Amino acid sequence: MKNKKTFLRELIWFFCGVIAGLCVSLILYDIIDVDLDLGVMAAGVIATMLAIYVVRLTLWVFKKAM
């Protein structure tokens, strides 16, 4: 049960990260006037998800250290 709960929580984080990545990418690309294509959108989503997981990992490490 615990593994299922953890899996669902991580899956929700993943999909929310993809949605947030798309939104942030669209806003930033509109501001700097970048032509949108699939590669550019994928790069924006990957960069946003990487940032989310780096922050989550950092907070987890600090939580374990306390």
N, CA, C, O and CB atoms as a CASP TS submission, in Angstrom:
PFRMAT TS
TARGET T0000
AUTHOR 0000-0000-0000
METHOD Language model
MODEL 1
PARENT N/A
ATOM      1  N   MET     1       0.827  -1.193   0.000  1.00  0.00           N
ATOM      2  CA  MET     1       0.000   0.000   0.000  1.00  0.00           C
ATOM      3  C   MET     1       0.867   1.251   0.000  1.00  0.00           C
ATOM      4  O   MET     1       0.568   2.221  -0.696  1.00  0.00           O
ATOM      5  CB  MET     1      -0.938   0.001   1.205  1.00  0.00           C
ATOM      6  N   LYS     2       1.941   1.226   0.782  1.00  0.00           N
ATOM      7  CA  LYS     2       2.801   2.404   0.857  1.00  0.00           C
ATOM      8  C   LYS     2       3.485   2.672  -0.480  1.00  0.00           C
ATOM      9  O   LYS     2       3.619   3.826  -0.889  1.00  0.00           O
ATOM     10  CB  LYS     2       3.849   2.228   1.959  1.00  0.00           C
ATOM     11  N   ASN     3       3.920   1.609  -1.163  1.00  0.00           N
ATOM     12  CA  ASN     3       4.567   1.770  -2.460  1.00  0.00           C
ATOM     13  C   ASN     3       3.599   2.329  -3.494  1.00  0.00           C
ATOM     14  O   ASN     3       3.984   3.141  -4.335  1.00  0.00           O
ATOM     15  CB  ASN     3       5.133   0.438  -2.940  1.00  0.00           C
ATOM     16  N   LYS     4       2.345   1.895  -3.431  1.00  0.00           N
ATOM     17  CA  LYS     4       1.334   2.403  -4.361  1.00  0.00           C
ATOM     18  C   LYS     4       1.078   3.885  -4.112  1.00  0.00           C
ATOM     19  O   LYS     4       0.933   4.666  -5.052  1.00  0.00           O
ATOM     20  CB  LYS     4       0.021   1.604  -4.227  1.00  0.00           C
ATOM     21  N   LYS     5       1.024   4.258  -2.853  1.00  0.00           N
ATOM     22  CA  LYS     5       0.792   5.652  -2.492  1.00  0.00           C
ATOM     23  C   LYS     5       1.963   6.527  -2.935  1.00  0.00           C
ATOM     24  O   LYS     5       1.757   7.626  -3.450  1.00  0.00           O
ATOM     25  CB  LYS     5       0.571   5.784  -0.979  1.00  0.00           C
ATOM     26  N   THR     6       3.184   6.045  -2.738  1.00  0.00           N
ATOM     27  CA  THR     6       4.377   6.776  -3.155  1.00  0.00           C
ATOM     28  C   THR     6       4.420   6.898  -4.669  1.00  0.00           C
ATOM     29  O   THR     6       4.749   7.961  -5.197  1.00  0.00           O
ATOM     30  CB  THR     6       5.646   6.085  -2.640  1.00  0.00           C
ATOM     31  N   PHE     7       4.093   5.822  -5.372  1.00  0.00           N
ATOM     32  CA  PHE     7       4.088   5.836  -6.826  1.00  0.00           C
ATOM     33  C   PHE     7       3.083   6.845  -7.364  1.00  0.00           C
ATOM     34  O   PHE     7       3.396   7.598  -8.286  1.00  0.00           O
ATOM     35  CB  PHE     7       3.779   4.449  -7.367  1.00  0.00           C
ATOM     36  N   LEU     8       1.885   6.868  -6.800  1.00  0.00           N
ATOM     37  CA  LEU     8       0.865   7.812  -7.249  1.00  0.00           C
ATOM     38  C   LEU     8       1.283   9.254  -6.970  1.00  0.00           C
ATOM     39  O   LEU     8       1.035  10.144  -7.784  1.00  0.00           O
ATOM     40  CB  LEU     8      -0.470   7.512  -6.567  1.00  0.00           C
ATOM     41  N   ARG     9       1.914   9.483  -5.822  1.00  0.00           N
ATOM     42  CA  ARG     9       2.370  10.832  -5.491  1.00  0.00           C
ATOM     43  C   ARG     9       3.441  11.293  -6.480  1.00  0.00           C
ATOM     44  O   ARG     9       3.406  12.434  -6.941  1.00  0.00           O
ATOM     45  CB  ARG     9       2.915  10.880  -4.049  1.00  0.00           C
ATOM     46  N   GLU    10       4.381  10.427  -6.805  1.00  0.00           N
ATOM     47  CA  GLU    10       5.425  10.774  -7.769  1.00  0.00           C
ATOM     48  C   GLU    10       4.860  10.963  -9.170  1.00  0.00           C
ATOM     49  O   GLU    10       5.326  11.822  -9.919  1.00  0.00           O
ATOM     50  CB  GLU    10       6.501   9.700  -7.788  1.00  0.00           C
ATOM     51  N   LEU    11       3.865  10.171  -9.523  1.00  0.00           N
ATOM     52  CA  LEU    11       3.224  10.318 -10.828  1.00  0.00           C
ATOM     53  C   LEU    11       2.503  11.657 -10.931  1.00  0.00           C
ATOM     54  O   LEU    11       2.534  12.299 -11.981  1.00  0.00           O
ATOM     55  CB  LEU    11       2.241   9.168 -11.075  1.00  0.00           C
ATOM     56  N   ILE    12       1.865  12.073  -9.866  1.00  0.00           N
ATOM     57  CA  ILE    12       1.199  13.383  -9.837  1.00  0.00           C
ATOM     58  C   ILE    12       2.239  14.497  -9.948  1.00  0.00           C
ATOM     59  O   ILE    12       2.028  15.462 -10.683  1.00  0.00           O
ATOM     60  CB  ILE    12       0.363  13.550  -8.534  1.00  0.00           C
ATOM     61  N   TRP    13       3.358  14.379  -9.229  1.00  0.00           N
ATOM     62  CA  TRP    13       4.435  15.368  -9.348  1.00  0.00           C
ATOM     63  C   TRP    13       4.946  15.450 -10.783  1.00  0.00           C
ATOM     64  O   TRP    13       5.206  16.539 -11.296  1.00  0.00           O
ATOM     65  CB  TRP    13       5.591  15.020  -8.398  1.00  0.00           C
ATOM     66  N   PHE    14       5.088  14.284 -11.430  1.00  0.00           N
ATOM     67  CA  PHE    14       5.587  14.250 -12.798  1.00  0.00           C
ATOM     68  C   PHE    14       4.645  14.988 -13.746  1.00  0.00           C
ATOM     69  O   PHE    14       5.086  15.849 -14.508  1.00  0.00           O
ATOM     70  CB  PHE    14       5.772  12.804 -13.258  1.00  0.00           C
ATOM     71  N   PHE    15       3.354  14.661 -13.707  1.00  0.00           N
ATOM     72  CA  PHE    15       2.409  15.304 -14.614  1.00  0.00           C
ATOM     73  C   PHE    15       2.229  16.786 -14.301  1.00  0.00           C
ATOM     74  O   PHE    15       2.074  17.594 -15.217  1.00  0.00           O
ATOM     75  CB  PHE    15       1.070  14.601 -14.550  1.00  0.00           C
ATOM     76  N   CYS    16       2.246  17.147 -13.040  1.00  0.00           N
ATOM     77  CA  CYS    16       2.181  18.567 -12.689  1.00  0.00           C
ATOM     78  C   CYS    16       3.434  19.298 -13.171  1.00  0.00           C
ATOM     79  O   CYS    16       3.359  20.456 -13.581  1.00  0.00           O
ATOM     80  CB  CYS    16       2.014  18.741 -11.163  1.00  0.00           C
ATOM     81  N   GLY    17       4.573  18.631 -13.125  1.00  0.00           N
ATOM     82  CA  GLY    17       5.818  19.211 -13.638  1.00  0.00           C
ATOM     83  C   GLY    17       5.770  19.434 -15.135  1.00  0.00           C
ATOM     84  O   GLY    17       6.255  20.450 -15.633  1.00  0.00           O
ATOM     85  N   VAL    18       5.184  18.483 -15.856  1.00  0.00           N
ATOM     86  CA  VAL    18       5.037  18.644 -17.309  1.00  0.00           C
ATOM     87  C   VAL    18       4.113  19.816 -17.623  1.00  0.00           C
ATOM     88  O   VAL    18       4.415  20.629 -18.496  1.00  0.00           O
ATOM     89  CB  VAL    18       4.489  17.347 -17.950  1.00  0.00           C
ATOM     90  N   ILE    19       3.008  19.904 -16.926  1.00  0.00           N
ATOM     91  CA  ILE    19       2.059  20.992 -17.159  1.00  0.00           C
ATOM     92  C   ILE    19       2.685  22.337 -16.789  1.00  0.00           C
ATOM     93  O   ILE    19       2.538  23.314 -17.524  1.00  0.00           O
ATOM     94  CB  ILE    19       0.764  20.763 -16.350  1.00  0.00           C
ATOM     95  N   ALA    20       3.379  22.389 -15.658  1.00  0.00           N
ATOM     96  CA  ALA    20       4.050  23.630 -15.253  1.00  0.00           C
ATOM     97  C   ALA    20       5.141  23.996 -16.254  1.00  0.00           C
ATOM     98  O   ALA    20       5.325  25.172 -16.570  1.00  0.00           O
ATOM     99  CB  ALA    20       4.653  23.487 -13.835  1.00  0.00           C
ATOM    100  N   GLY    21       5.861  23.004 -16.751  1.00  0.00           N
ATOM    101  CA  GLY    21       6.895  23.256 -17.748  1.00  0.00           C
ATOM    102  C   GLY    21       6.330  23.845 -19.022  1.00  0.00           C
ATOM    103  O   GLY    21       6.913  24.763 -19.599  1.00  0.00           O
ATOM    104  N   LEU    22       5.195  23.322 -19.466  1.00  0.00           N
ATOM    105  CA  LEU    22       4.558  23.867 -20.657  1.00  0.00           C
ATOM    106  C   LEU    22       4.112  25.309 -20.440  1.00  0.00           C
ATOM    107  O   LEU    22       4.333  26.170 -21.292  1.00  0.00           O
ATOM    108  CB  LEU    22       3.367  23.006 -21.058  1.00  0.00           C
ATOM    109  N   CYS    23       3.491  25.565 -19.305  1.00  0.00           N
ATOM    110  CA  CYS    23       3.006  26.920 -19.018  1.00  0.00           C
ATOM    111  C   CYS    23       4.154  27.918 -18.912  1.00  0.00           C
ATOM    112  O   CYS    23       4.109  28.992 -19.513  1.00  0.00           O
ATOM    113  CB  CYS    23       2.194  26.928 -17.723  1.00  0.00           C
ATOM    114  N   VAL    24       5.178  27.559 -18.148  1.00  0.00           N
ATOM    115  CA  VAL    24       6.328  28.465 -17.985  1.00  0.00           C
ATOM    116  C   VAL    24       7.035  28.676 -19.311  1.00  0.00           C
ATOM    117  O   VAL    24       7.441  29.794 -19.628  1.00  0.00           O
ATOM    118  CB  VAL    24       7.318  27.911 -16.944  1.00  0.00           C
ATOM    119  N   SER    25       7.185  27.617 -20.084  1.00  0.00           N
ATOM    120  CA  SER    25       7.850  27.726 -21.377  1.00  0.00           C
ATOM    121  C   SER    25       7.076  28.633 -22.320  1.00  0.00           C
ATOM    122  O   SER    25       7.663  29.485 -22.988  1.00  0.00           O
ATOM    123  CB  SER    25       8.022  26.349 -22.001  1.00  0.00           C
ATOM    124  N   LEU    26       5.767  28.455 -22.377  1.00  0.00           N
ATOM    125  CA  LEU    26       4.963  29.299 -23.262  1.00  0.00           C
ATOM    126  C   LEU    26       5.050  30.765 -22.877  1.00  0.00           C
ATOM    127  O   LEU    26       5.153  31.634 -23.743  1.00  0.00           O
ATOM    128  CB  LEU    26       3.515  28.851 -23.243  1.00  0.00           C
ATOM    129  N   ILE    27       5.008  31.039 -21.588  1.00  0.00           N
ATOM    130  CA  ILE    27       5.085  32.427 -21.126  1.00  0.00           C
ATOM    131  C   ILE    27       6.451  33.032 -21.450  1.00  0.00           C
ATOM    132  O   ILE    27       6.535  34.136 -21.988  1.00  0.00           O
ATOM    133  CB  ILE    27       4.817  32.506 -19.611  1.00  0.00           C
ATOM    134  N   LEU    28       7.518  32.303 -21.119  1.00  0.00           N
ATOM    135  CA  LEU    28       8.860  32.836 -21.360  1.00  0.00           C
ATOM    136  C   LEU    28       9.173  32.948 -22.849  1.00  0.00           C
ATOM    137  O   LEU    28       9.800  33.918 -23.275  1.00  0.00           O
ATOM    138  CB  LEU    28       9.899  31.957 -20.682  1.00  0.00           C
ATOM    139  N   TYR    29       8.743  31.966 -23.646  1.00  0.00           N
ATOM    140  CA  TYR    29       8.998  32.022 -25.082  1.00  0.00           C
ATOM    141  C   TYR    29       8.230  33.156 -25.736  1.00  0.00           C
ATOM    142  O   TYR    29       8.691  33.739 -26.718  1.00  0.00           O
ATOM    143  CB  TYR    29       8.630  30.701 -25.738  1.00  0.00           C
ATOM    144  N   ASP    30       7.059  33.470 -25.195  1.00  0.00           N
ATOM    145  CA  ASP    30       6.299  34.608 -25.721  1.00  0.00           C
ATOM    146  C   ASP    30       6.997  35.925 -25.383  1.00  0.00           C
ATOM    147  O   ASP    30       7.015  36.844 -26.203  1.00  0.00           O
ATOM    148  CB  ASP    30       4.862  34.606 -25.156  1.00  0.00           C
ATOM    149  N   ILE    31       7.562  36.023 -24.197  1.00  0.00           N
ATOM    150  CA  ILE    31       8.256  37.253 -23.788  1.00  0.00           C
ATOM    151  C   ILE    31       9.487  37.502 -24.642  1.00  0.00           C
ATOM    152  O   ILE    31       9.722  38.629 -25.077  1.00  0.00           O
ATOM    153  CB  ILE    31       8.656  37.179 -22.311  1.00  0.00           C
ATOM    154  N   ILE    32      10.281  36.452 -24.891  1.00  0.00           N
ATOM    155  CA  ILE    32      11.519  36.646 -25.659  1.00  0.00           C
ATOM    156  C   ILE    32      11.333  36.390 -27.151  1.00  0.00           C
ATOM    157  O   ILE    32      12.303  36.424 -27.908  1.00  0.00           O
ATOM    158  CB  ILE    32      12.607  35.735 -25.125  1.00  0.00           C
ATOM    159  N   ASP    33      10.095  36.134 -27.584  1.00  0.00           N
ATOM    160  CA  ASP    33       9.722  36.005 -28.990  1.00  0.00           C
ATOM    161  C   ASP    33      10.520  34.906 -29.696  1.00  0.00           C
ATOM    162  O   ASP    33      11.252  35.168 -30.650  1.00  0.00           O
ATOM    163  CB  ASP    33       9.926  37.333 -29.705  1.00  0.00           C
ATOM    164  N   VAL    34      10.366  33.680 -29.212  1.00  0.00           N
ATOM    165  CA  VAL    34      11.028  32.512 -29.790  1.00  0.00           C
ATOM    166  C   VAL    34      10.007  31.754 -30.634  1.00  0.00           C
ATOM    167  O   VAL    34       8.855  31.596 -30.230  1.00  0.00           O
ATOM    168  CB  VAL    34      11.637  31.590 -28.674  1.00  0.00           C
ATOM    169  N   ASP    35      10.432  31.287 -31.807  1.00  0.00           N
ATOM    170  CA  ASP    35       9.564  30.446 -32.630  1.00  0.00           C
ATOM    171  C   ASP    35       9.404  29.092 -31.952  1.00  0.00           C
ATOM    172  O   ASP    35      10.387  28.461 -31.565  1.00  0.00           O
ATOM    173  CB  ASP    35      10.139  30.280 -34.071  1.00  0.00           C
ATOM    174  N   LEU    36       8.165  28.655 -31.811  1.00  0.00           N
ATOM    175  CA  LEU    36       7.887  27.413 -31.098  1.00  0.00           C
ATOM    176  C   LEU    36       7.886  26.228 -32.053  1.00  0.00           C
ATOM    177  O   LEU    36       7.274  26.281 -33.119  1.00  0.00           O
ATOM    178  CB  LEU    36       6.547  27.502 -30.368  1.00  0.00           C
ATOM    179  N   ASP    37       8.562  25.178 -31.672  1.00  0.00           N
ATOM    180  CA  ASP    37       8.463  23.882 -32.322  1.00  0.00           C
ATOM    181  C   ASP    37       8.592  22.816 -31.248  1.00  0.00           C
ATOM    182  O   ASP    37       8.772  23.128 -30.071  1.00  0.00           O
ATOM    183  CB  ASP    37       9.553  23.709 -33.431  1.00  0.00           C
ATOM    184  N   LEU    38       8.501  21.575 -31.650  1.00  0.00           N
ATOM    185  CA  LEU    38       8.466  20.495 -30.667  1.00  0.00           C
ATOM    186  C   LEU    38       9.761  20.392 -29.859  1.00  0.00           C
ATOM    187  O   LEU    38       9.719  20.125 -28.658  1.00  0.00           O
ATOM    188  CB  LEU    38       8.195  19.178 -31.363  1.00  0.00           C
ATOM    189  N   GLY    39      10.889  20.597 -30.497  1.00  0.00           N
ATOM    190  CA  GLY    39      12.169  20.511 -29.797  1.00  0.00           C
ATOM    191  C   GLY    39      12.336  21.584 -28.748  1.00  0.00           C
ATOM    192  O   GLY    39      12.837  21.323 -27.654  1.00  0.00           O
ATOM    193  N   VAL    40      11.919  22.786 -29.078  1.00  0.00           N
ATOM    194  CA  VAL    40      12.028  23.909 -28.137  1.00  0.00           C
ATOM    195  C   VAL    40      11.101  23.689 -26.948  1.00  0.00           C
ATOM    196  O   VAL    40      11.474  23.955 -25.806  1.00  0.00           O
ATOM    197  CB  VAL    40      11.694  25.249 -28.838  1.00  0.00           C
ATOM    198  N   MET    41       9.880  23.199 -27.223  1.00  0.00           N
ATOM    199  CA  MET    41       8.946  22.928 -26.133  1.00  0.00           C
ATOM    200  C   MET    41       9.459  21.802 -25.236  1.00  0.00           C
ATOM    201  O   MET    41       9.349  21.884 -24.013  1.00  0.00           O
ATOM    202  CB  MET    41       7.564  22.568 -26.693  1.00  0.00           C
ATOM    203  N   ALA    42      10.010  20.768 -25.829  1.00  0.00           N
ATOM    204  CA  ALA    42      10.538  19.656 -25.044  1.00  0.00           C
ATOM    205  C   ALA    42      11.697  20.120 -24.168  1.00  0.00           C
ATOM    206  O   ALA    42      11.808  19.705 -23.015  1.00  0.00           O
ATOM    207  CB  ALA    42      10.991  18.512 -25.966  1.00  0.00           C
ATOM    208  N   ALA    43      12.549  20.968 -24.704  1.00  0.00           N
ATOM    209  CA  ALA    43      13.672  21.490 -23.919  1.00  0.00           C
ATOM    210  C   ALA    43      13.167  22.305 -22.728  1.00  0.00           C
ATOM    211  O   ALA    43      13.715  22.201 -21.630  1.00  0.00           O
ATOM    212  CB  ALA    43      14.594  22.357 -24.804  1.00  0.00           C
ATOM    213  N   GLY    44      12.140  23.104 -22.935  1.00  0.00           N
ATOM    214  CA  GLY    44      11.566  23.885 -21.842  1.00  0.00           C
ATOM    215  C   GLY    44      10.960  23.013 -20.758  1.00  0.00           C
ATOM    216  O   GLY    44      11.141  23.278 -19.570  1.00  0.00           O
ATOM    217  N   VAL    45      10.246  21.979 -21.162  1.00  0.00           N
ATOM    218  CA  VAL    45       9.628  21.066 -20.191  1.00  0.00           C
ATOM    219  C   VAL    45      10.702  20.306 -19.424  1.00  0.00           C
ATOM    220  O   VAL    45      10.604  20.161 -18.205  1.00  0.00           O
ATOM    221  CB  VAL    45       8.677  20.075 -20.899  1.00  0.00           C
ATOM    222  N   ILE    46      11.726  19.821 -20.123  1.00  0.00           N
ATOM    223  CA  ILE    46      12.800  19.079 -19.457  1.00  0.00           C
ATOM    224  C   ILE    46      13.544  19.970 -18.474  1.00  0.00           C
ATOM    225  O   ILE    46      13.860  19.536 -17.366  1.00  0.00           O
ATOM    226  CB  ILE    46      13.778  18.502 -20.489  1.00  0.00           C
ATOM    227  N   ALA    47      13.828  21.211 -18.863  1.00  0.00           N
ATOM    228  CA  ALA    47      14.526  22.133 -17.963  1.00  0.00           C
ATOM    229  C   ALA    47      13.691  22.430 -16.721  1.00  0.00           C
ATOM    230  O   ALA    47      14.229  22.485 -15.615  1.00  0.00           O
ATOM    231  CB  ALA    47      14.862  23.438 -18.694  1.00  0.00           C
ATOM    232  N   THR    48      12.398  22.619 -16.888  1.00  0.00           N
ATOM    233  CA  THR    48      11.524  22.895 -15.749  1.00  0.00           C
ATOM    234  C   THR    48      11.429  21.691 -14.822  1.00  0.00           C
ATOM    235  O   THR    48      11.486  21.840 -13.602  1.00  0.00           O
ATOM    236  CB  THR    48      10.131  23.295 -16.231  1.00  0.00           C
ATOM    237  N   MET    49      11.282  20.494 -15.395  1.00  0.00           N
ATOM    238  CA  MET    49      11.198  19.299 -14.561  1.00  0.00           C
ATOM    239  C   MET    49      12.508  19.038 -13.835  1.00  0.00           C
ATOM    240  O   MET    49      12.503  18.609 -12.681  1.00  0.00           O
ATOM    241  CB  MET    49      10.821  18.089 -15.406  1.00  0.00           C
ATOM    242  N   LEU    50      13.612  19.289 -14.490  1.00  0.00           N
ATOM    243  CA  LEU    50      14.911  19.138 -13.841  1.00  0.00           C
ATOM    244  C   LEU    50      15.024  20.087 -12.652  1.00  0.00           C
ATOM    245  O   LEU    50      15.504  19.699 -11.586  1.00  0.00           O
ATOM    246  CB  LEU    50      16.050  19.396 -14.843  1.00  0.00           C
ATOM    247  N   ALA    51      14.585  21.322 -12.834  1.00  0.00           N
ATOM    248  CA  ALA    51      14.622  22.300 -11.742  1.00  0.00           C
ATOM    249  C   ALA    51      13.731  21.861 -10.579  1.00  0.00           C
ATOM    250  O   ALA    51      14.119  21.993  -9.418  1.00  0.00           O
ATOM    251  CB  ALA    51      14.184  23.685 -12.248  1.00  0.00           C
ATOM    252  N   ILE    52      12.554  21.347 -10.879  1.00  0.00           N
ATOM    253  CA  ILE    52      11.637  20.889  -9.836  1.00  0.00           C
ATOM    254  C   ILE    52      12.275  19.762  -9.026  1.00  0.00           C
ATOM    255  O   ILE    52      12.234  19.781  -7.796  1.00  0.00           O
ATOM    256  CB  ILE    52      10.302  20.419 -10.453  1.00  0.00           C
ATOM    257  N   TYR    53      12.862  18.782  -9.711  1.00  0.00           N
ATOM    258  CA  TYR    53      13.432  17.647  -8.996  1.00  0.00           C
ATOM    259  C   TYR    53      14.721  17.996  -8.266  1.00  0.00           C
ATOM    260  O   TYR    53      15.031  17.378  -7.248  1.00  0.00           O
ATOM    261  CB  TYR    53      13.686  16.519  -9.952  1.00  0.00           C
ATOM    262  N   VAL    54      15.471  18.959  -8.756  1.00  0.00           N
ATOM    263  CA  VAL    54      16.659  19.412  -8.025  1.00  0.00           C
ATOM    264  C   VAL    54      16.242  20.079  -6.718  1.00  0.00           C
ATOM    265  O   VAL    54      16.851  19.840  -5.675  1.00  0.00           O
ATOM    266  CB  VAL    54      17.499  20.392  -8.888  1.00  0.00           C
ATOM    267  N   VAL    55      15.213  20.906  -6.773  1.00  0.00           N
ATOM    268  CA  VAL    55      14.717  21.560  -5.558  1.00  0.00           C
ATOM    269  C   VAL    55      14.154  20.531  -4.588  1.00  0.00           C
ATOM    270  O   VAL    55      14.417  20.605  -3.388  1.00  0.00           O
ATOM    271  CB  VAL    55      13.642  22.607  -5.904  1.00  0.00           C
ATOM    272  N   ARG    56      13.380  19.569  -5.096  1.00  0.00           N
ATOM    273  CA  ARG    56      12.824  18.527  -4.220  1.00  0.00           C
ATOM    274  C   ARG    56      13.924  17.696  -3.578  1.00  0.00           C
ATOM    275  O   ARG    56      13.844  17.372  -2.393  1.00  0.00           O
ATOM    276  CB  ARG    56      11.877  17.614  -5.007  1.00  0.00           C
ATOM    277  N   LEU    57      14.948  17.349  -4.344  1.00  0.00           N
ATOM    278  CA  LEU    57      16.049  16.561  -3.804  1.00  0.00           C
ATOM    279  C   LEU    57      16.826  17.345  -2.756  1.00  0.00           C
ATOM    280  O   LEU    57      17.218  16.792  -1.729  1.00  0.00           O
ATOM    281  CB  LEU    57      16.982  16.116  -4.924  1.00  0.00           C
ATOM    282  N   THR    58      17.049  18.624  -3.008  1.00  0.00           N
ATOM    283  CA  THR    58      17.754  19.468  -2.050  1.00  0.00           C
ATOM    284  C   THR    58      16.980  19.579  -0.742  1.00  0.00           C
ATOM    285  O   THR    58      17.558  19.478   0.340  1.00  0.00           O
ATOM    286  CB  THR    58      17.991  20.856  -2.640  1.00  0.00           C
ATOM    287  N   LEU    59      15.676  19.786  -0.846  1.00  0.00           N
ATOM    288  CA  LEU    59      14.856  19.869   0.365  1.00  0.00           C
ATOM    289  C   LEU    59      14.845  18.541   1.114  1.00  0.00           C
ATOM    290  O   LEU    59      14.848  18.530   2.345  1.00  0.00           O
ATOM    291  CB  LEU    59      13.422  20.284   0.013  1.00  0.00           C
ATOM    292  N   TRP    60      14.834  17.419   0.389  1.00  0.00           N
ATOM    293  CA  TRP    60      14.869  16.113   1.018  1.00  0.00           C
ATOM    294  C   TRP    60      16.171  15.892   1.763  1.00  0.00           C
ATOM    295  O   TRP    60      16.167  15.344   2.866  1.00  0.00           O
ATOM    296  CB  TRP    60      14.672  15.030  -0.014  1.00  0.00           C
ATOM    297  N   VAL    61      17.296  16.316   1.172  1.00  0.00           N
ATOM    298  CA  VAL    61      18.596  16.164   1.816  1.00  0.00           C
ATOM    299  C   VAL    61      18.657  17.002   3.089  1.00  0.00           C
ATOM    300  O   VAL    61      19.125  16.524   4.123  1.00  0.00           O
ATOM    301  CB  VAL    61      19.729  16.567   0.853  1.00  0.00           C
ATOM    302  N   PHE    62      18.188  18.246   3.023  1.00  0.00           N
ATOM    303  CA  PHE    62      18.187  19.094   4.216  1.00  0.00           C
ATOM    304  C   PHE    62      17.276  18.536   5.292  1.00  0.00           C
ATOM    305  O   PHE    62      17.586  18.624   6.480  1.00  0.00           O
ATOM    306  CB  PHE    62      17.760  20.510   3.861  1.00  0.00           C
ATOM    307  N   LYS    63      16.150  17.961   4.882  1.00  0.00           N
ATOM    308  CA  LYS    63      15.219  17.369   5.846  1.00  0.00           C
ATOM    309  C   LYS    63      15.856  16.173   6.551  1.00  0.00           C
ATOM    310  O   LYS    63      15.690  16.006   7.759  1.00  0.00           O
ATOM    311  CB  LYS    63      13.918  16.939   5.143  1.00  0.00           C
ATOM    312  N   LYS    64      16.579  15.345   5.809  1.00  0.00           N
ATOM    313  CA  LYS    64      17.247  14.190   6.389  1.00  0.00           C
ATOM    314  C   LYS    64      18.412  14.612   7.294  1.00  0.00           C
ATOM    315  O   LYS    64      18.722  13.919   8.263  1.00  0.00           O
ATOM    316  CB  LYS    64      17.749  13.264   5.282  1.00  0.00           C
ATOM    317  N   ALA    65      19.053  15.734   6.986  1.00  0.00           N
ATOM    318  CA  ALA    65      20.197  16.197   7.766  1.00  0.00           C
ATOM    319  C   ALA    65      19.767  16.823   9.094  1.00  0.00           C
ATOM    320  O   ALA    65      20.563  16.883  10.031  1.00  0.00           O
ATOM    321  CB  ALA    65      21.006  17.203   6.958  1.00  0.00           C
ATOM    322  N   MET    66      18.535  17.283   9.183  1.00  0.00           N
ATOM    323  CA  MET    66      18.082  17.950  10.400  1.00  0.00           C
ATOM    324  C   MET    66      17.757  16.977  11.462  1.00  0.00           C
ATOM    325  O   MET    66      17.358  17.370  12.558  1.00  0.00           O
ATOM    326  CB  MET    66      16.897  18.804  10.135  1.00  0.00           C
TER
END
